[in-house]
Amino acid sequence: MKILVKVKPNSKTSEVVKVNEKEYIAKVKACPKDNKANIELSKLISAYFNVPNVQVRILRGAKSKTKLLEIIK
């Protein structure tokens, strides 16, 4: 399954908000330096969809706020 995620780094809370079936907004506490926000995003999405962390891949937008993720179930 592929989803589009808009990431908001440096947030006060970590949460995922569903916009529609294919679009989500993810707030992460981590800063975008040294890939920390992407790592936290991967953990957050894997917990939200109840899949192991290894099965969440960033297909596009590794250095952007809008990312295309693939979730393998």
N, C-alpha and C positions, 0 to 999 in steps of 0.2 A: 504494500500500500504506500502511495506517495502522498505527502501532505506539504502544504506551504505554511511556513511558520515565520511570523514577524517577531523578532526578539527585541526585548527592551532590557539592556544590561544596566547594572548599577541600581536595580530596584530595591525597595525595602523588603519585599517578600518574593518568594519563588512560587510561581503558580502558572498553570496553563488554562487559558480561556478559549473555548470553542466558538468560532465565528460561524462556520458552517461545516459541512461534511469534509471538506478538503483544506480549510483554512483555520489556523489557530494563532493566538497571541501568547507568547511565553515571556514571563517576567523572571529574570534571573538576578541574583544578588551579585554575582561575580562581575568583574570588570572585563572588557574585551581584550586585555593584553595577555600575551603568552597562551592563547587558546583556552583560557580559563572559562570564559562564557560558553564556548562550544562544548566543553566537557560537562559543565553543569547542565546545559541544555539537553545533552544526550541522556544524562541521568534522569532529568525531570520528565522527558518524553517517555523514556522506558518505564518509569514508574506510573505515568499516566495511562499508558496503554498496556501495562502489565506484561512487558516483554523483557528479556535480558538486555543489558546495556550494549552488548556486542551486536545486537540486531537492529541498531539505529545508525544509519549512515547519512552523512551530509553529501548530497549529490551536487548541489550548487549553492553558492553563496557563503562559503566558509569565512570570508572576510567582510560579509555584508550583513545588514540587519534582517534582510529577507532571505530565508533559506528554503531550499527544497530538500526534504528529508525522505528517506525510504525506511519503512518499518517492515521488517521481515517477521512474519508470524509462523 
